[in-house]
């Protein structure tokens, strides 16, 4: 059985991730763990991706309507 623990930490450029004390205390002393790191994207990049996605899903122009018959 696996247990998932989620927490946030600050990245400081080192090769070490800091565990909050309460998280470290809740972990077993020995064993294996699977670690997954999720980082926030640049807010401008995320906004650009969202706008591009919305435009992609938008209606085609009149010029592109000719391709609708091939769907």
N, C-alpha and C positions, 0 to 999 in steps of 0.2 A: 504494500500500500504506500502511496506517495502523499505527502503533505505539502501544500503550497504556502509559502510565506512571501508576502509582498511588502516592500518598503521602498522609500526613496533615500538616495544619498547624493552627495555632491561629488562631481568628478573634478579632480585637481591636477590632472595631467600625469599622475604617477600610474604605475602598473598595478596598484592595489585599490580594491574597493573597500570602503569602510562600512562595517555592519553596525547598525545602532545597537546599543548595549542590550536592550530588551529583546531584540531579535537574536543576538548571539547567545543570550541566556536560554532561549527557547529551543536552540538547536542541540541535537545530540553531540556528545563529546567526540565520537568517532563515527565513521561511515562515509558513504558517498553521497554527493549532492549534485543535482543538475542545476546549472546556473544559466539563466537567460537574462540578457541585459537589453532593456528598451530605452532608447533615448529620444528626447523631443527633437523634432526637426526644426529647422529655421522657420519661424512664423511666416516670413515672406515666401519661402518655398512652399509651405503648406497652402497658403492662400493662392499661389499661382497654380498649384496642382488642382485645387478645388475649382477654380475658374476654368481651367482647361477641360476638366471633366464635365462641368455644366455645359460648356460650349459644345463639347463632343456629343452630349445627349440631346442638344437642342435640335430644332427642326432644320432640315436641309434648305438651302436656298432654292429659288425657282430654277436656277441653272442645273442644280443637281437632281431635280425631280425626275429627270429622264431615267435615272438609274433605279428608281423605285420599282419599276416593272421587273427587275431582276432579283428581287428579294425572295 
